């Protein structure tokens, strides 16, 4: 018999806040730092999109 449980975890504390702090290190106005800044932005936006998508398995979040 399989048991399934929901548990709460704050992705903001676990991942997003750390990524946003890392993004601040890379200046979007400097040509050599812009790609990393945009990459981190893409990761943050992708995580958010996955969380709120009704078509993604983990999209059914409990708030």
PDBQT receptor file of N, H, CA, C and O in Angstrom, charges set to zero:
ATOM      1  N   UNK A   1       0.847  -1.184   0.000  1.00  0.00    +0.000 N 
ATOM      2  CA  UNK A   1       0.000   0.000   0.000  1.00  0.00    +0.000 C 
ATOM      3  C   UNK A   1       0.889   1.244   0.000  1.00  0.00    +0.000 C 
ATOM      4  O   UNK A   1       1.794   1.375   0.824  1.00  0.00    +0.000 OA
ATOM      5  N   UNK A   2       0.622   2.132  -0.917  1.00  0.00    +0.000 N 
ATOM      6  H   UNK A   2      -0.113   2.026  -1.587  1.00  0.00    +0.000 HD
ATOM      7  CA  UNK A   2       1.384   3.383  -0.985  1.00  0.00    +0.000 C 
ATOM      8  C   UNK A   2       0.705   4.455  -0.150  1.00  0.00    +0.000 C 
ATOM      9  O   UNK A   2      -0.519   4.580  -0.142  1.00  0.00    +0.000 OA
ATOM     10  N   UNK A   3       1.511   5.209   0.536  1.00  0.00    +0.000 N 
ATOM     11  H   UNK A   3       2.506   5.107   0.529  1.00  0.00    +0.000 HD
ATOM     12  CA  UNK A   3       1.012   6.352   1.288  1.00  0.00    +0.000 C 
ATOM     13  C   UNK A   3       1.561   7.619   0.662  1.00  0.00    +0.000 C 
ATOM     14  O   UNK A   3       2.737   7.695   0.308  1.00  0.00    +0.000 OA
ATOM     15  N   UNK A   4       0.702   8.601   0.532  1.00  0.00    +0.000 N 
ATOM     16  H   UNK A   4      -0.254   8.539   0.819  1.00  0.00    +0.000 HD
ATOM     17  CA  UNK A   4       1.102   9.887  -0.025  1.00  0.00    +0.000 C 
ATOM     18  C   UNK A   4       0.826  10.962   1.011  1.00  0.00    +0.000 C 
ATOM     19  O   UNK A   4      -0.224  10.977   1.654  1.00  0.00    +0.000 OA
ATOM     20  N   UNK A   5       1.782  11.850   1.156  1.00  0.00    +0.000 N 
ATOM     21  H   UNK A   5       2.635  11.838   0.633  1.00  0.00    +0.000 HD
ATOM     22  CA  UNK A   5       1.652  12.909   2.136  1.00  0.00    +0.000 C 
ATOM     23  C   UNK A   5       2.001  14.247   1.505  1.00  0.00    +0.000 C 
ATOM     24  O   UNK A   5       2.854  14.334   0.622  1.00  0.00    +0.000 OA
ATOM     25  N   UNK A   6       1.331  15.278   1.973  1.00  0.00    +0.000 N 
ATOM     26  H   UNK A   6       0.639  15.208   2.691  1.00  0.00    +0.000 HD
ATOM     27  CA  UNK A   6       1.675  16.645   1.602  1.00  0.00    +0.000 C 
ATOM     28  C   UNK A   6       2.481  17.237   2.735  1.00  0.00    +0.000 C 
ATOM     29  O   UNK A   6       2.175  17.017   3.907  1.00  0.00    +0.000 OA
ATOM     30  N   UNK A   7       3.478  17.964   2.398  1.00  0.00    +0.000 N 
ATOM     31  H   UNK A   7       3.726  18.143   1.446  1.00  0.00    +0.000 HD
ATOM     32  CA  UNK A   7       4.192  18.721   3.414  1.00  0.00    +0.000 C 
ATOM     33  C   UNK A   7       4.533  20.085   2.838  1.00  0.00    +0.000 C 
ATOM     34  O   UNK A   7       4.670  20.265   1.628  1.00  0.00    +0.000 OA
ATOM     35  N   UNK A   8       4.660  21.007   3.723  1.00  0.00    +0.000 N 
ATOM     36  H   UNK A   8       4.548  20.860   4.706  1.00  0.00    +0.000 HD
ATOM     37  CA  UNK A   8       4.894  22.387   3.320  1.00  0.00    +0.000 C 
ATOM     38  C   UNK A   8       6.384  22.696   3.289  1.00  0.00    +0.000 C 
ATOM     39  O   UNK A   8       7.129  22.342   4.203  1.00  0.00    +0.000 OA
ATOM     40  N   UNK A   9       6.796  23.356   2.233  1.00  0.00    +0.000 N 
ATOM     41  H   UNK A   9       6.191  23.644   1.491  1.00  0.00    +0.000 HD
ATOM     42  CA  UNK A   9       8.163  23.876   2.180  1.00  0.00    +0.000 C 
ATOM     43  C   UNK A   9       8.103  25.207   1.433  1.00  0.00    +0.000 C 
ATOM     44  O   UNK A   9       7.381  25.354   0.447  1.00  0.00    +0.000 OA
ATOM     45  N   UNK A  10       8.858  26.141   1.914  1.00  0.00    +0.000 N 
ATOM     46  H   UNK A  10       9.444  26.021   2.715  1.00  0.00    +0.000 HD
ATOM     47  CA  UNK A  10       8.866  27.474   1.337  1.00  0.00    +0.000 C 
ATOM     48  C   UNK A  10       9.997  27.559   0.317  1.00  0.00    +0.000 C 
ATOM     49  O   UNK A  10      11.164  27.678   0.692  1.00  0.00    +0.000 OA
ATOM     50  N   UNK A  11       9.656  27.498  -0.973  1.00  0.00    +0.000 N 
ATOM     51  H   UNK A  11       8.709  27.402  -1.278  1.00  0.00    +0.000 HD
ATOM     52  CA  UNK A  11      10.674  27.559  -2.010  1.00  0.00    +0.000 C 
ATOM     53  C   UNK A  11      11.367  28.915  -2.055  1.00  0.00    +0.000 C 
ATOM     54  O   UNK A  11      12.488  29.032  -2.551  1.00  0.00    +0.000 OA
ATOM     55  N   UNK A  12      10.701  29.926  -1.538  1.00  0.00    +0.000 N 
ATOM     56  H   UNK A  12       9.791  29.831  -1.135  1.00  0.00    +0.000 HD
ATOM     57  CA  UNK A  12      11.346  31.235  -1.455  1.00  0.00    +0.000 C 
ATOM     58  C   UNK A  12      12.568  31.183  -0.558  1.00  0.00    +0.000 C 
ATOM     59  O   UNK A  12      13.627  31.711  -0.899  1.00  0.00    +0.000 OA
ATOM     60  N   UNK A  13      12.412  30.539   0.598  1.00  0.00    +0.000 N 
ATOM     61  H   UNK A  13      11.552  30.110   0.875  1.00  0.00    +0.000 HD
ATOM     62  CA  UNK A  13      13.532  30.424   1.538  1.00  0.00    +0.000 C 
ATOM     63  C   UNK A  13      14.578  29.434   1.036  1.00  0.00    +0.000 C 
ATOM     64  O   UNK A  13      15.777  29.663   1.194  1.00  0.00    +0.000 OA
ATOM     65  N   UNK A  14      14.135  28.355   0.442  1.00  0.00    +0.000 N 
ATOM     66  H   UNK A  14      13.161  28.169   0.314  1.00  0.00    +0.000 HD
ATOM     67  CA  UNK A  14      15.046  27.294   0.026  1.00  0.00    +0.000 C 
ATOM     68  C   UNK A  14      15.838  27.679  -1.220  1.00  0.00    +0.000 C 
ATOM     69  O   UNK A  14      17.034  27.397  -1.294  1.00  0.00    +0.000 OA
ATOM     70  N   UNK A  15      15.205  28.308  -2.186  1.00  0.00    +0.000 N 
ATOM     71  H   UNK A  15      14.234  28.537  -2.125  1.00  0.00    +0.000 HD
ATOM     72  CA  UNK A  15      15.846  28.491  -3.483  1.00  0.00    +0.000 C 
ATOM     73  C   UNK A  15      15.784  29.912  -4.023  1.00  0.00    +0.000 C 
ATOM     74  O   UNK A  15      16.817  30.483  -4.374  1.00  0.00    +0.000 OA
ATOM     75  N   UNK A  16      14.609  30.481  -4.094  1.00  0.00    +0.000 N 
ATOM     76  H   UNK A  16      13.771  30.017  -3.809  1.00  0.00    +0.000 HD
ATOM     77  CA  UNK A  16      14.408  31.737  -4.813  1.00  0.00    +0.000 C 
ATOM     78  C   UNK A  16      15.199  32.894  -4.204  1.00  0.00    +0.000 C 
ATOM     79  O   UNK A  16      15.856  33.637  -4.933  1.00  0.00    +0.000 OA
ATOM     80  N   UNK A  17      15.147  33.057  -2.896  1.00  0.00    +0.000 N 
ATOM     81  H   UNK A  17      14.613  32.453  -2.304  1.00  0.00    +0.000 HD
ATOM     82  CA  UNK A  17      15.871  34.149  -2.251  1.00  0.00    +0.000 C 
ATOM     83  C   UNK A  17      17.370  34.045  -2.523  1.00  0.00    +0.000 C 
ATOM     84  O   UNK A  17      18.033  35.049  -2.783  1.00  0.00    +0.000 OA
ATOM     85  N   UNK A  18      17.894  32.829  -2.461  1.00  0.00    +0.000 N 
ATOM     86  H   UNK A  18      17.356  32.013  -2.249  1.00  0.00    +0.000 HD
ATOM     87  CA  UNK A  18      19.320  32.630  -2.718  1.00  0.00    +0.000 C 
ATOM     88  C   UNK A  18      19.672  32.949  -4.166  1.00  0.00    +0.000 C 
ATOM     89  O   UNK A  18      20.715  33.544  -4.438  1.00  0.00    +0.000 OA
ATOM     90  N   UNK A  19      18.804  32.553  -5.094  1.00  0.00    +0.000 N 
ATOM     91  H   UNK A  19      17.957  32.069  -4.873  1.00  0.00    +0.000 HD
ATOM     92  CA  UNK A  19      19.059  32.863  -6.500  1.00  0.00    +0.000 C 
ATOM     93  C   UNK A  19      18.988  34.368  -6.759  1.00  0.00    +0.000 C 
ATOM     94  O   UNK A  19      19.803  34.906  -7.508  1.00  0.00    +0.000 OA
ATOM     95  N   UNK A  20      18.032  35.041  -6.151  1.00  0.00    +0.000 N 
ATOM     96  H   UNK A  20      17.370  34.604  -5.542  1.00  0.00    +0.000 HD
ATOM     97  CA  UNK A  20      17.918  36.490  -6.346  1.00  0.00    +0.000 C 
ATOM     98  C   UNK A  20      19.117  37.220  -5.756  1.00  0.00    +0.000 C 
ATOM     99  O   UNK A  20      19.593  38.204  -6.324  1.00  0.00    +0.000 OA
ATOM    100  N   UNK A  21      19.605  36.738  -4.616  1.00  0.00    +0.000 N 
ATOM    101  H   UNK A  21      19.219  35.939  -4.155  1.00  0.00    +0.000 HD
ATOM    102  CA  UNK A  21      20.820  37.343  -4.035  1.00  0.00    +0.000 C 
ATOM    103  C   UNK A  21      22.015  37.107  -4.953  1.00  0.00    +0.000 C 
ATOM    104  O   UNK A  21      22.847  37.997  -5.130  1.00  0.00    +0.000 OA
ATOM    105  N   UNK A  22      22.106  35.922  -5.531  1.00  0.00    +0.000 N 
ATOM    106  H   UNK A  22      21.430  35.199  -5.387  1.00  0.00    +0.000 HD
ATOM    107  CA  UNK A  22      23.186  35.615  -6.465  1.00  0.00    +0.000 C 
ATOM    108  C   UNK A  22      23.085  36.491  -7.713  1.00  0.00    +0.000 C 
ATOM    109  O   UNK A  22      24.100  36.933  -8.250  1.00  0.00    +0.000 OA
ATOM    110  N   UNK A  23      21.878  36.735  -8.165  1.00  0.00    +0.000 N 
ATOM    111  H   UNK A  23      21.053  36.376  -7.730  1.00  0.00    +0.000 HD
ATOM    112  CA  UNK A  23      21.672  37.554  -9.362  1.00  0.00    +0.000 C 
ATOM    113  C   UNK A  23      22.159  38.983  -9.157  1.00  0.00    +0.000 C 
ATOM    114  O   UNK A  23      22.628  39.620 -10.101  1.00  0.00    +0.000 OA
ATOM    115  N   UNK A  24      22.052  39.493  -7.931  1.00  0.00    +0.000 N 
ATOM    116  H   UNK A  24      21.671  38.976  -7.164  1.00  0.00    +0.000 HD
ATOM    117  CA  UNK A  24      22.500  40.859  -7.632  1.00  0.00    +0.000 C 
ATOM    118  C   UNK A  24      24.010  41.020  -7.823  1.00  0.00    +0.000 C 
ATOM    119  O   UNK A  24      24.497  42.128  -8.042  1.00  0.00    +0.000 OA
ATOM    120  N   UNK A  25      24.735  39.923  -7.739  1.00  0.00    +0.000 N 
ATOM    121  H   UNK A  25      24.339  39.022  -7.560  1.00  0.00    +0.000 HD
ATOM    122  CA  UNK A  25      26.189  39.970  -7.902  1.00  0.00    +0.000 C 
ATOM    123  C   UNK A  25      26.561  40.312  -9.345  1.00  0.00    +0.000 C 
ATOM    124  O   UNK A  25      27.577  40.963  -9.591  1.00  0.00    +0.000 OA
ATOM    125  N   UNK A  26      25.749  39.878 -10.282  1.00  0.00    +0.000 N 
ATOM    126  H   UNK A  26      24.924  39.349 -10.082  1.00  0.00    +0.000 HD
ATOM    127  CA  UNK A  26      26.039  40.057 -11.706  1.00  0.00    +0.000 C 
ATOM    128  C   UNK A  26      25.261  41.249 -12.248  1.00  0.00    +0.000 C 
ATOM    129  O   UNK A  26      24.031  41.233 -12.287  1.00  0.00    +0.000 OA
ATOM    130  N   UNK A  27      25.978  42.269 -12.658  1.00  0.00    +0.000 N 
ATOM    131  H   UNK A  27      26.978  42.282 -12.626  1.00  0.00    +0.000 HD
ATOM    132  CA  UNK A  27      25.385  43.509 -13.155  1.00  0.00    +0.000 C 
ATOM    133  C   UNK A  27      24.840  43.298 -14.566  1.00  0.00    +0.000 C 
ATOM    134  O   UNK A  27      25.557  42.865 -15.467  1.00  0.00    +0.000 OA
ATOM    135  N   UNK A  28      23.556  43.614 -14.738  1.00  0.00    +0.000 N 
ATOM    136  H   UNK A  28      22.973  43.966 -14.006  1.00  0.00    +0.000 HD
ATOM    137  CA  UNK A  28      22.947  43.426 -16.067  1.00  0.00    +0.000 C 
ATOM    138  C   UNK A  28      23.404  44.481 -17.074  1.00  0.00    +0.000 C 
ATOM    139  O   UNK A  28      23.125  44.357 -18.267  1.00  0.00    +0.000 OA
ATOM    140  N   UNK A  29      24.099  45.508 -16.609  1.00  0.00    +0.000 N 
ATOM    141  H   UNK A  29      24.326  45.608 -15.640  1.00  0.00    +0.000 HD
ATOM    142  CA  UNK A  29      24.597  46.552 -17.511  1.00  0.00    +0.000 C 
ATOM    143  C   UNK A  29      26.031  46.323 -17.968  1.00  0.00    +0.000 C 
ATOM    144  O   UNK A  29      26.537  47.060 -18.814  1.00  0.00    +0.000 OA
ATOM    145  N   UNK A  30      26.686  45.313 -17.417  1.00  0.00    +0.000 N 
ATOM    146  H   UNK A  30      26.275  44.714 -16.730  1.00  0.00    +0.000 HD
ATOM    147  CA  UNK A  30      28.050  44.978 -17.839  1.00  0.00    +0.000 C 
ATOM    148  C   UNK A  30      27.977  43.803 -18.807  1.00  0.00    +0.000 C 
ATOM    149  O   UNK A  30      27.391  42.766 -18.495  1.00  0.00    +0.000 OA
ATOM    150  N   UNK A  31      28.570  43.970 -19.969  1.00  0.00    +0.000 N 
ATOM    151  H   UNK A  31      29.046  44.813 -20.223  1.00  0.00    +0.000 HD
ATOM    152  CA  UNK A  31      28.458  42.966 -21.024  1.00  0.00    +0.000 C 
ATOM    153  C   UNK A  31      28.952  41.591 -20.604  1.00  0.00    +0.000 C 
ATOM    154  O   UNK A  31      28.372  40.581 -21.002  1.00  0.00    +0.000 OA
ATOM    155  N   UNK A  32      30.013  41.534 -19.806  1.00  0.00    +0.000 N 
ATOM    156  H   UNK A  32      30.485  42.355 -19.483  1.00  0.00    +0.000 HD
ATOM    157  CA  UNK A  32      30.557  40.226 -19.426  1.00  0.00    +0.000 C 
ATOM    158  C   UNK A  32      29.771  39.565 -18.286  1.00  0.00    +0.000 C 
ATOM    159  O   UNK A  32      29.941  38.370 -18.046  1.00  0.00    +0.000 OA
ATOM    160  N   UNK A  33      28.917  40.311 -17.581  1.00  0.00    +0.000 N 
ATOM    161  H   UNK A  33      28.778  41.282 -17.776  1.00  0.00    +0.000 HD
ATOM    162  CA  UNK A  33      28.125  39.760 -16.483  1.00  0.00    +0.000 C 
ATOM    163  C   UNK A  33      26.659  39.541 -16.856  1.00  0.00    +0.000 C 
ATOM    164  O   UNK A  33      25.948  38.803 -16.173  1.00  0.00    +0.000 OA
ATOM    165  N   UNK A  34      26.213  40.168 -17.918  1.00  0.00    +0.000 N 
ATOM    166  H   UNK A  34      26.791  40.767 -18.473  1.00  0.00    +0.000 HD
ATOM    167  CA  UNK A  34      24.812  40.098 -18.326  1.00  0.00    +0.000 C 
ATOM    168  C   UNK A  34      24.306  38.671 -18.584  1.00  0.00    +0.000 C 
ATOM    169  O   UNK A  34      23.192  38.346 -18.172  1.00  0.00    +0.000 OA
ATOM    170  N   UNK A  35      25.090  37.805 -19.254  1.00  0.00    +0.000 N 
ATOM    171  H   UNK A  35      25.995  38.068 -19.589  1.00  0.00    +0.000 HD
ATOM    172  CA  UNK A  35      24.577  36.450 -19.502  1.00  0.00    +0.000 C 
ATOM    173  C   UNK A  35      24.244  35.682 -18.218  1.00  0.00    +0.000 C 
ATOM    174  O   UNK A  35      23.234  34.979 -18.167  1.00  0.00    +0.000 OA
ATOM    175  N   UNK A  36      25.065  35.806 -17.201  1.00  0.00    +0.000 N 
ATOM    176  H   UNK A  36      25.884  36.378 -17.242  1.00  0.00    +0.000 HD
ATOM    177  CA  UNK A  36      24.788  35.107 -15.942  1.00  0.00    +0.000 C 
ATOM    178  C   UNK A  36      23.567  35.697 -15.257  1.00  0.00    +0.000 C 
ATOM    179  O   UNK A  36      22.754  34.960 -14.698  1.00  0.00    +0.000 OA
ATOM    180  N   UNK A  37      23.430  37.011 -15.294  1.00  0.00    +0.000 N 
ATOM    181  H   UNK A  37      24.090  37.610 -15.749  1.00  0.00    +0.000 HD
ATOM    182  CA  UNK A  37      22.267  37.674 -14.716  1.00  0.00    +0.000 C 
ATOM    183  C   UNK A  37      20.989  37.179 -15.391  1.00  0.00    +0.000 C 
ATOM    184  O   UNK A  37      20.004  36.875 -14.719  1.00  0.00    +0.000 OA
ATOM    185  N   UNK A  38      21.010  37.100 -16.707  1.00  0.00    +0.000 N 
ATOM    186  H   UNK A  38      21.811  37.346 -17.253  1.00  0.00    +0.000 HD
ATOM    187  CA  UNK A  38      19.832  36.648 -17.453  1.00  0.00    +0.000 C 
ATOM    188  C   UNK A  38      19.559  35.162 -17.232  1.00  0.00    +0.000 C 
ATOM    189  O   UNK A  38      18.403  34.740 -17.188  1.00  0.00    +0.000 OA
ATOM    190  N   UNK A  39      20.621  34.372 -17.095  1.00  0.00    +0.000 N 
ATOM    191  H   UNK A  39      21.559  34.715 -17.131  1.00  0.00    +0.000 HD
ATOM    192  CA  UNK A  39      20.454  32.954 -16.832  1.00  0.00    +0.000 C 
ATOM    193  C   UNK A  39      19.756  32.723 -15.488  1.00  0.00    +0.000 C 
ATOM    194  O   UNK A  39      18.834  31.912 -15.396  1.00  0.00    +0.000 OA
ATOM    195  N   UNK A  40      20.195  33.431 -14.456  1.00  0.00    +0.000 N 
ATOM    196  H   UNK A  40      20.943  34.090 -14.531  1.00  0.00    +0.000 HD
ATOM    197  CA  UNK A  40      19.581  33.276 -13.134  1.00  0.00    +0.000 C 
ATOM    198  C   UNK A  40      18.127  33.742 -13.175  1.00  0.00    +0.000 C 
ATOM    199  O   UNK A  40      17.259  33.125 -12.557  1.00  0.00    +0.000 OA
ATOM    200  N   UNK A  41      17.860  34.821 -13.896  1.00  0.00    +0.000 N 
ATOM    201  H   UNK A  41      18.565  35.323 -14.398  1.00  0.00    +0.000 HD
ATOM    202  CA  UNK A  41      16.484  35.296 -14.054  1.00  0.00    +0.000 C 
ATOM    203  C   UNK A  41      15.627  34.226 -14.721  1.00  0.00    +0.000 C 
ATOM    204  O   UNK A  41      14.488  33.998 -14.313  1.00  0.00    +0.000 OA
ATOM    205  N   UNK A  42      16.160  33.576 -15.733  1.00  0.00    +0.000 N 
ATOM    206  H   UNK A  42      17.085  33.761 -16.065  1.00  0.00    +0.000 HD
ATOM    207  CA  UNK A  42      15.439  32.515 -16.433  1.00  0.00    +0.000 C 
ATOM    208  C   UNK A  42      15.139  31.341 -15.500  1.00  0.00    +0.000 C 
ATOM    209  O   UNK A  42      14.046  30.777 -15.548  1.00  0.00    +0.000 OA
ATOM    210  N   UNK A  43      16.088  30.976 -14.666  1.00  0.00    +0.000 N 
ATOM    211  H   UNK A  43      16.976  31.435 -14.627  1.00  0.00    +0.000 HD
ATOM    212  CA  UNK A  43      15.876  29.880 -13.709  1.00  0.00    +0.000 C 
ATOM    213  C   UNK A  43      14.764  30.241 -12.724  1.00  0.00    +0.000 C 
ATOM    214  O   UNK A  43      13.881  29.424 -12.464  1.00  0.00    +0.000 OA
ATOM    215  N   UNK A  44      14.801  31.449 -12.180  1.00  0.00    +0.000 N 
ATOM    216  H   UNK A  44      15.518  32.113 -12.392  1.00  0.00    +0.000 HD
ATOM    217  CA  UNK A  44      13.775  31.884 -11.227  1.00  0.00    +0.000 C 
ATOM    218  C   UNK A  44      12.398  31.884 -11.897  1.00  0.00    +0.000 C 
ATOM    219  O   UNK A  44      11.427  31.396 -11.317  1.00  0.00    +0.000 OA
ATOM    220  N   UNK A  45      12.313  32.421 -13.099  1.00  0.00    +0.000 N 
ATOM    221  H   UNK A  45      13.101  32.817 -13.569  1.00  0.00    +0.000 HD
ATOM    222  CA  UNK A  45      11.027  32.469 -13.799  1.00  0.00    +0.000 C 
ATOM    223  C   UNK A  45      10.514  31.074 -14.154  1.00  0.00    +0.000 C 
ATOM    224  O   UNK A  45       9.308  30.833 -14.126  1.00  0.00    +0.000 OA
ATOM    225  N   UNK A  46      11.414  30.164 -14.484  1.00  0.00    +0.000 N 
ATOM    226  H   UNK A  46      12.394  30.360 -14.507  1.00  0.00    +0.000 HD
ATOM    227  CA  UNK A  46      11.018  28.795 -14.813  1.00  0.00    +0.000 C 
ATOM    228  C   UNK A  46      10.480  28.072 -13.588  1.00  0.00    +0.000 C 
ATOM    229  O   UNK A  46       9.469  27.374 -13.669  1.00  0.00    +0.000 OA
ATOM    230  N   UNK A  47      11.150  28.236 -12.458  1.00  0.00    +0.000 N 
ATOM    231  H   UNK A  47      11.971  28.804 -12.393  1.00  0.00    +0.000 HD
ATOM    232  CA  UNK A  47      10.670  27.613 -11.222  1.00  0.00    +0.000 C 
ATOM    233  C   UNK A  47       9.280  28.149 -10.890  1.00  0.00    +0.000 C 
ATOM    234  O   UNK A  47       8.381  27.377 -10.557  1.00  0.00    +0.000 OA
ATOM    235  N   UNK A  48       9.101  29.445 -10.978  1.00  0.00    +0.000 N 
ATOM    236  H   UNK A  48       9.831  30.073 -11.249  1.00  0.00    +0.000 HD
ATOM    237  CA  UNK A  48       7.791  30.037 -10.701  1.00  0.00    +0.000 C 
ATOM    238  C   UNK A  48       6.738  29.492 -11.667  1.00  0.00    +0.000 C 
ATOM    239  O   UNK A  48       5.645  29.114 -11.244  1.00  0.00    +0.000 OA
ATOM    240  N   UNK A  49       7.059  29.449 -12.945  1.00  0.00    +0.000 N 
ATOM    241  H   UNK A  49       7.947  29.756 -13.288  1.00  0.00    +0.000 HD
ATOM    242  CA  UNK A  49       6.113  28.949 -13.938  1.00  0.00    +0.000 C 
ATOM    243  C   UNK A  49       5.712  27.509 -13.689  1.00  0.00    +0.000 C 
ATOM    244  O   UNK A  49       4.552  27.141 -13.872  1.00  0.00    +0.000 OA
ATOM    245  N   UNK A  50       6.675  26.689 -13.270  1.00  0.00    +0.000 N 
ATOM    246  H   UNK A  50       7.617  26.988 -13.121  1.00  0.00    +0.000 HD
ATOM    247  CA  UNK A  50       6.366  25.294 -12.958  1.00  0.00    +0.000 C 
ATOM    248  C   UNK A  50       5.446  25.171 -11.758  1.00  0.00    +0.000 C 
ATOM    249  O   UNK A  50       4.538  24.340 -11.741  1.00  0.00    +0.000 OA
ATOM    250  N   UNK A  51       5.681  25.989 -10.772  1.00  0.00    +0.000 N 
ATOM    251  H   UNK A  51       6.418  26.664 -10.786  1.00  0.00    +0.000 HD
ATOM    252  CA  UNK A  51       4.889  25.907  -9.542  1.00  0.00    +0.000 C 
ATOM    253  C   UNK A  51       3.435  26.293  -9.785  1.00  0.00    +0.000 C 
ATOM    254  O   UNK A  51       2.530  25.663  -9.236  1.00  0.00    +0.000 OA
ATOM    255  N   UNK A  52       3.202  27.297 -10.584  1.00  0.00    +0.000 N 
ATOM    256  H   UNK A  52       3.937  27.808 -11.030  1.00  0.00    +0.000 HD
ATOM    257  CA  UNK A  52       1.832  27.780 -10.768  1.00  0.00    +0.000 C 
ATOM    258  C   UNK A  52       1.105  27.126 -11.937  1.00  0.00    +0.000 C 
ATOM    259  O   UNK A  52      -0.084  27.374 -12.134  1.00  0.00    +0.000 OA
ATOM    260  N   UNK A  53       1.789  26.301 -12.711  1.00  0.00    +0.000 N 
ATOM    261  H   UNK A  53       2.755  26.099 -12.551  1.00  0.00    +0.000 HD
ATOM    262  CA  UNK A  53       1.158  25.666 -13.863  1.00  0.00    +0.000 C 
ATOM    263  C   UNK A  53       0.212  24.544 -13.440  1.00  0.00    +0.000 C 
ATOM    264  O   UNK A  53       0.608  23.655 -12.686  1.00  0.00    +0.000 OA
ATOM    265  N   UNK A  54      -1.026  24.573 -13.915  1.00  0.00    +0.000 N 
ATOM    266  H   UNK A  54      -1.348  25.294 -14.527  1.00  0.00    +0.000 HD
ATOM    267  CA  UNK A  54      -1.950  23.485 -13.590  1.00  0.00    +0.000 C 
ATOM    268  C   UNK A  54      -1.622  22.199 -14.356  1.00  0.00    +0.000 C 
ATOM    269  O   UNK A  54      -2.182  21.147 -14.047  1.00  0.00    +0.000 OA
ATOM    270  N   UNK A  55      -0.741  22.260 -15.334  1.00  0.00    +0.000 N 
ATOM    271  H   UNK A  55      -0.285  23.114 -15.585  1.00  0.00    +0.000 HD
ATOM    272  CA  UNK A  55      -0.412  21.095 -16.151  1.00  0.00    +0.000 C 
ATOM    273  C   UNK A  55       0.859  20.379 -15.688  1.00  0.00    +0.000 C 
ATOM    274  O   UNK A  55       1.203  19.320 -16.212  1.00  0.00    +0.000 OA
ATOM    275  N   UNK A  56       1.546  20.949 -14.722  1.00  0.00    +0.000 N 
ATOM    276  H   UNK A  56       1.267  21.810 -14.296  1.00  0.00    +0.000 HD
ATOM    277  CA  UNK A  56       2.776  20.350 -14.227  1.00  0.00    +0.000 C 
ATOM    278  C   UNK A  56       2.466  19.592 -12.945  1.00  0.00    +0.000 C 
ATOM    279  O   UNK A  56       1.670  20.058 -12.129  1.00  0.00    +0.000 OA
ATOM    280  N   UNK A  57       3.079  18.434 -12.758  1.00  0.00    +0.000 N 
ATOM    281  H   UNK A  57       3.725  18.055 -13.421  1.00  0.00    +0.000 HD
ATOM    282  CA  UNK A  57       2.761  17.561 -11.633  1.00  0.00    +0.000 C 
ATOM    283  C   UNK A  57       2.832  18.266 -10.284  1.00  0.00    +0.000 C 
ATOM    284  O   UNK A  57       1.959  18.067  -9.439  1.00  0.00    +0.000 OA
ATOM    285  N   UNK A  58       3.856  19.085 -10.070  1.00  0.00    +0.000 N 
ATOM    286  H   UNK A  58       4.566  19.247 -10.756  1.00  0.00    +0.000 HD
ATOM    287  CA  UNK A  58       3.975  19.771  -8.786  1.00  0.00    +0.000 C 
ATOM    288  C   UNK A  58       3.179  21.065  -8.752  1.00  0.00    +0.000 C 
ATOM    289  O   UNK A  58       3.220  21.795  -7.761  1.00  0.00    +0.000 OA
ATOM    290  N   UNK A  59       2.452  21.355  -9.830  1.00  0.00    +0.000 N 
ATOM    291  H   UNK A  59       2.418  20.762 -10.634  1.00  0.00    +0.000 HD
ATOM    292  CA  UNK A  59       1.685  22.602  -9.890  1.00  0.00    +0.000 C 
ATOM    293  C   UNK A  59       0.540  22.653  -8.905  1.00  0.00    +0.000 C 
ATOM    294  O   UNK A  59      -0.001  23.725  -8.636  1.00  0.00    +0.000 OA
ATOM    295  N   UNK A  60       0.166  21.510  -8.364  1.00  0.00    +0.000 N 
ATOM    296  H   UNK A  60       0.606  20.639  -8.582  1.00  0.00    +0.000 HD
ATOM    297  CA  UNK A  60      -0.929  21.467  -7.394  1.00  0.00    +0.000 C 
ATOM    298  C   UNK A  60      -0.372  21.729  -6.004  1.00  0.00    +0.000 C 
ATOM    299  O   UNK A  60      -0.223  20.813  -5.195  1.00  0.00    +0.000 OA
ATOM    300  N   UNK A  61      -0.068  22.986  -5.743  1.00  0.00    +0.000 N 
ATOM    301  H   UNK A  61      -0.189  23.729  -6.400  1.00  0.00    +0.000 HD
ATOM    302  CA  UNK A  61       0.548  23.337  -4.471  1.00  0.00    +0.000 C 
ATOM    303  C   UNK A  61      -0.509  23.767  -3.462  1.00  0.00    +0.000 C 
ATOM    304  O   UNK A  61      -1.587  24.244  -3.820  1.00  0.00    +0.000 OA
ATOM    305  N   UNK A  62      -0.180  23.590  -2.244  1.00  0.00    +0.000 N 
ATOM    306  H   UNK A  62       0.695  23.202  -1.953  1.00  0.00    +0.000 HD
ATOM    307  CA  UNK A  62      -1.051  24.018  -1.149  1.00  0.00    +0.000 C 
ATOM    308  C   UNK A  62      -0.462  25.287  -0.573  1.00  0.00    +0.000 C 
ATOM    309  O   UNK A  62       0.707  25.319  -0.189  1.00  0.00    +0.000 OA
ATOM    310  N   UNK A  63      -1.263  26.325  -0.511  1.00  0.00    +0.000 N 
ATOM    311  H   UNK A  63      -2.213  26.299  -0.822  1.00  0.00    +0.000 HD
ATOM    312  CA  UNK A  63      -0.758  27.593   0.017  1.00  0.00    +0.000 C 
ATOM    313  C   UNK A  63      -1.353  27.903   1.366  1.00  0.00    +0.000 C 
ATOM    314  O   UNK A  63      -1.037  28.936   1.957  1.00  0.00    +0.000 OA
TER     315      UNK A  63
